[in-house]
Amino acid sequence: MADFLSAAWFEEVNESLRDAGSPPRSGDAPWRAVFEFANAPATSAHALTFTVDDAGARLERGDHLAADILIHLDFHDARDLAAGRLDSATALREGRLKVRGDLRPVVELVAWARAIHPIEG
């Protein structure tokens, strides 16, 4: 796996998302989650947008003004979540992951994402 948030990392994750086919989604409108990272290195993305629409699912650098949900966490916690070293429920319970918006669509997507993009051990 490439370094977290590197161009190669985005390519690897998006390839996995493309190969997985259509994710679960409610309704016809695109759905977007923006992840904002506190304390990200100057050379790294400070946010990423996860989009689900008719074309499938994808991750992109940066934020999006039409986000349905905003997730804020420390860069190191985000890296640990992506690598499987930190559980999202633990991060949420400990206040390390803050969410603004409707979490219901996320529940379906998390199970789908874990199945198609296994985390590192």
LUMSE-469654 format. One line per field, with one value per residue: residue number from 0; residue in one letter; y negated, x, z negated of N, C-alpha, C in turn. Coordinates in steps of 0.2 Angstrom, whole numbers. Layout:
# residues N
seq (NUM | ...)
type (a | ...)
n_py (Y | ...)
n_px (X | ...)
n_pz (Z | ...)
ca_py (Y | ...)
ca_px (X | ...)
ca_pz (Z | ...)
c_py (Y | ...)
c_px (X | ...)
c_pz (Z | ...)
# end
This chain:
# residues 121
seq (0 | 1 | 2 | 3 | 4 | 5 | 6 | 7 | 8 | 9 | 10 | 11 | 12 | 13 | 14 | 15 | 16 | 17 | 18 | 19 | 20 | 21 | 22 | 23 | 24 | 25 | 26 | 27 | 28 | 29 | 30 | 31 | 32 | 33 | 34 | 35 | 36 | 37 | 38 | 39 | 40 | 41 | 42 | 43 | 44 | 45 | 46 | 47 | 48 | 49 | 50 | 51 | 52 | 53 | 54 | 55 | 56 | 57 | 58 | 59 | 60 | 61 | 62 | 63 | 64 | 65 | 66 | 67 | 68 | 69 | 70 | 71 | 72 | 73 | 74 | 75 | 76 | 77 | 78 | 79 | 80 | 81 | 82 | 83 | 84 | 85 | 86 | 87 | 88 | 89 | 90 | 91 | 92 | 93 | 94 | 95 | 96 | 97 | 98 | 99 | 100 | 101 | 102 | 103 | 104 | 105 | 106 | 107 | 108 | 109 | 110 | 111 | 112 | 113 | 114 | 115 | 116 | 117 | 118 | 119 | 120)
type (m | a | d | f | l | s | a | a | w | f | e | e | v | n | e | s | l | r | d | a | g | s | p | p | r | s | g | d | a | p | w | r | a | v | f | e | f | a | n | a | p | a | t | s | a | h | a | l | t | f | t | v | d | d | a | g | a | r | l | e | r | g | d | h | l | a | a | d | i | l | i | h | l | d | f | h | d | a | r | d | l | a | a | g | r | l | d | s | a | t | a | l | r | e | g | r | l | k | v | r | g | d | l | r | p | v | v | e | l | v | a | w | a | r | a | i | h | p | i | e | g)
n_py (6 | -11 | -27 | -35 | -46 | -50 | -52 | -40 | -32 | -37 | -33 | -19 | -16 | -21 | -13 | -1 | -4 | -6 | 7 | 13 | 11 | 5 | -5 | -3 | -14 | -27 | -34 | -45 | -56 | -62 | -58 | -64 | -64 | -73 | -73 | -80 | -85 | -88 | -95 | -90 | -86 | -99 | -95 | -87 | -81 | -91 | -88 | -76 | -71 | -59 | -52 | -46 | -41 | -40 | -36 | -28 | -25 | -36 | -43 | -59 | -72 | -86 | -97 | -98 | -108 | -104 | -94 | -80 | -76 | -79 | -75 | -76 | -74 | -71 | -71 | -60 | -51 | -48 | -42 | -31 | -25 | -22 | -12 | -2 | -2 | -9 | -9 | -15 | -16 | -17 | -28 | -38 | -36 | -40 | -54 | -57 | -58 | -68 | -71 | -79 | -79 | -68 | -51 | -39 | -35 | -31 | -20 | -9 | -10 | -8 | 6 | 11 | 5 | 10 | 23 | 23 | 16 | 21 | 18 | 14 | 25)
n_px (4 | 3 | 10 | -1 | -13 | -5 | -2 | -1 | -8 | -21 | -24 | -23 | -33 | -44 | -44 | -48 | -60 | -67 | -66 | -74 | -87 | -104 | -108 | -119 | -133 | -144 | -157 | -157 | -148 | -131 | -120 | -109 | -95 | -85 | -69 | -59 | -43 | -34 | -19 | -11 | 3 | 12 | 14 | 4 | -13 | -26 | -38 | -51 | -63 | -76 | -86 | -101 | -110 | -119 | -109 | -102 | -91 | -78 | -63 | -56 | -44 | -45 | -59 | -77 | -90 | -104 | -105 | -113 | -110 | -98 | -83 | -71 | -55 | -39 | -24 | -15 | -23 | -32 | -24 | -21 | -33 | -36 | -26 | -30 | -26 | -33 | -49 | -65 | -76 | -71 | -63 | -73 | -80 | -70 | -69 | -61 | -64 | -75 | -91 | -102 | -118 | -128 | -127 | -132 | -131 | -118 | -116 | -120 | -111 | -99 | -97 | -98 | -86 | -76 | -76 | -72 | -60 | -49 | -42 | -25 | -15)
n_pz (0 | 4 | -2 | -14 | -8 | 3 | 21 | 27 | 17 | 18 | 31 | 30 | 20 | 27 | 39 | 33 | 28 | 41 | 46 | 38 | 42 | 41 | 26 | 11 | 11 | 6 | 14 | 29 | 30 | 30 | 16 | 4 | -7 | -16 | -22 | -34 | -39 | -53 | -58 | -47 | -37 | -28 | -15 | -12 | -7 | -15 | -16 | -10 | 2 | 2 | 14 | 20 | 33 | 49 | 57 | 48 | 35 | 27 | 22 | 19 | 19 | 8 | 3 | 4 | 8 | 7 | -2 | -11 | -23 | -36 | -41 | -54 | -59 | -67 | -57 | -59 | -66 | -56 | -46 | -54 | -54 | -41 | -39 | -47 | -60 | -70 | -76 | -69 | -78 | -90 | -89 | -87 | -99 | -108 | -105 | -95 | -82 | -74 | -69 | -57 | -52 | -43 | -48 | -43 | -29 | -29 | -37 | -29 | -18 | -24 | -28 | -15 | -9 | -17 | -13 | 0 | 0 | -9 | -25 | -30 | -41)
ca_py (0 | -17 | -31 | -38 | -52 | -51 | -51 | -33 | -30 | -39 | -28 | -12 | -16 | -22 | -7 | 4 | -6 | -5 | 14 | 16 | 9 | -1 | -4 | -4 | -21 | -29 | -40 | -46 | -61 | -61 | -58 | -66 | -64 | -77 | -71 | -86 | -82 | -93 | -94 | -87 | -89 | -104 | -92 | -82 | -84 | -93 | -86 | -72 | -70 | -53 | -53 | -41 | -44 | -35 | -33 | -23 | -28 | -38 | -48 | -65 | -77 | -92 | -97 | -99 | -113 | -101 | -88 | -78 | -74 | -82 | -71 | -80 | -71 | -72 | -67 | -53 | -46 | -46 | -37 | -24 | -22 | -19 | -6 | 3 | -2 | -12 | -7 | -21 | -16 | -19 | -35 | -42 | -36 | -44 | -61 | -59 | -58 | -72 | -70 | -83 | -77 | -61 | -45 | -33 | -32 | -29 | -13 | -4 | -11 | -6 | 13 | 12 | 2 | 15 | 29 | 22 | 13 | 24 | 14 | 18 | 28)
ca_px (0 | 6 | 9 | -7 | -14 | -1 | -5 | -2 | -13 | -28 | -24 | -24 | -40 | -49 | -44 | -52 | -67 | -69 | -67 | -80 | -94 | -109 | -109 | -126 | -134 | -151 | -159 | -153 | -143 | -124 | -119 | -102 | -92 | -78 | -64 | -54 | -38 | -30 | -11 | -8 | 9 | 11 | 15 | -1 | -19 | -29 | -45 | -53 | -70 | -78 | -92 | -105 | -115 | -121 | -102 | -99 | -88 | -72 | -60 | -53 | -41 | -49 | -66 | -83 | -95 | -110 | -105 | -118 | -107 | -91 | -79 | -65 | -50 | -32 | -21 | -12 | -29 | -35 | -19 | -21 | -40 | -35 | -22 | -33 | -23 | -38 | -56 | -69 | -81 | -66 | -61 | -79 | -82 | -65 | -70 | -55 | -67 | -81 | -95 | -108 | -122 | -132 | -123 | -136 | -128 | -111 | -116 | -120 | -105 | -93 | -97 | -96 | -79 | -71 | -76 | -68 | -53 | -47 | -37 | -19 | -15)
ca_pz (0 | 5 | -8 | -15 | -4 | 9 | 27 | 28 | 13 | 21 | 37 | 27 | 17 | 33 | 43 | 29 | 29 | 48 | 47 | 34 | 44 | 38 | 19 | 9 | 10 | 6 | 19 | 35 | 29 | 27 | 9 | 3 | -13 | -16 | -28 | -35 | -43 | -57 | -58 | -41 | -34 | -23 | -8 | -11 | -7 | -21 | -16 | -4 | 3 | 5 | 18 | 22 | 38 | 54 | 59 | 43 | 29 | 29 | 17 | 22 | 15 | 7 | 0 | 8 | 4 | 7 | -6 | -15 | -30 | -37 | -46 | -56 | -63 | -66 | -52 | -62 | -67 | -49 | -43 | -57 | -52 | -34 | -39 | -52 | -67 | -74 | -74 | -69 | -83 | -96 | -88 | -88 | -106 | -112 | -103 | -91 | -76 | -75 | -63 | -57 | -46 | -44 | -48 | -41 | -23 | -31 | -39 | -23 | -14 | -28 | -27 | -8 | -8 | -20 | -9 | 6 | -1 | -15 | -28 | -32 | -48)
c_py (-6 | -21 | -35 | -45 | -54 | -50 | -44 | -30 | -31 | -34 | -21 | -11 | -16 | -16 | -1 | 2 | -5 | 3 | 17 | 15 | 4 | 1 | -5 | -12 | -22 | -35 | -40 | -52 | -59 | -62 | -59 | -66 | -68 | -75 | -77 | -83 | -88 | -91 | -90 | -90 | -94 | -101 | -87 | -85 | -85 | -91 | -81 | -72 | -63 | -54 | -47 | -43 | -39 | -32 | -28 | -27 | -30 | -43 | -53 | -69 | -83 | -91 | -98 | -103 | -109 | -94 | -87 | -77 | -77 | -78 | -74 | -75 | -73 | -68 | -60 | -48 | -44 | -41 | -30 | -21 | -18 | -13 | -1 | 3 | -6 | -11 | -14 | -22 | -19 | -26 | -40 | -42 | -40 | -52 | -62 | -60 | -62 | -72 | -75 | -81 | -70 | -55 | -39 | -31 | -29 | -22 | -8 | -4 | -8 | 2 | 14 | 10 | 7 | 21 | 29 | 19 | 15 | 19 | 18 | 20 | 25)
c_px (4 | 5 | 2 | -8 | -10 | -5 | -6 | -7 | -20 | -29 | -26 | -31 | -45 | -50 | -48 | -59 | -70 | -70 | -72 | -87 | -98 | -110 | -117 | -127 | -142 | -152 | -155 | -148 | -136 | -124 | -111 | -101 | -86 | -75 | -59 | -49 | -34 | -23 | -8 | -2 | 8 | 11 | 9 | -8 | -22 | -36 | -46 | -60 | -71 | -85 | -95 | -110 | -116 | -114 | -99 | -96 | -81 | -69 | -56 | -50 | -45 | -56 | -71 | -88 | -102 | -110 | -111 | -116 | -100 | -88 | -72 | -61 | -43 | -29 | -18 | -17 | -32 | -30 | -20 | -28 | -39 | -31 | -24 | -30 | -28 | -45 | -60 | -74 | -77 | -65 | -67 | -81 | -77 | -65 | -64 | -58 | -74 | -84 | -101 | -111 | -125 | -128 | -126 | -133 | -121 | -111 | -116 | -114 | -99 | -92 | -95 | -88 | -74 | -71 | -72 | -61 | -51 | -41 | -30 | -19 | -10)
c_pz (0 | -2 | -8 | -12 | 1 | 15 | 28 | 23 | 16 | 27 | 35 | 24 | 23 | 37 | 39 | 29 | 36 | 49 | 43 | 37 | 40 | 30 | 17 | 9 | 10 | 10 | 25 | 35 | 27 | 20 | 8 | -5 | -13 | -23 | -29 | -40 | -47 | -57 | -53 | -39 | -29 | -16 | -7 | -10 | -14 | -22 | -10 | -4 | 6 | 8 | 20 | 27 | 44 | 57 | 55 | 37 | 30 | 23 | 21 | 17 | 14 | 4 | 5 | 5 | 3 | 3 | -11 | -22 | -30 | -43 | -48 | -61 | -62 | -61 | -54 | -63 | -60 | -46 | -47 | -56 | -46 | -34 | -44 | -59 | -72 | -71 | -74 | -75 | -90 | -95 | -89 | -96 | -110 | -110 | -98 | -83 | -77 | -68 | -63 | -51 | -48 | -43 | -44 | -34 | -24 | -33 | -34 | -19 | -18 | -27 | -19 | -6 | -11 | -16 | -3 | 6 | -8 | -18 | -30 | -39 | -52)
# end
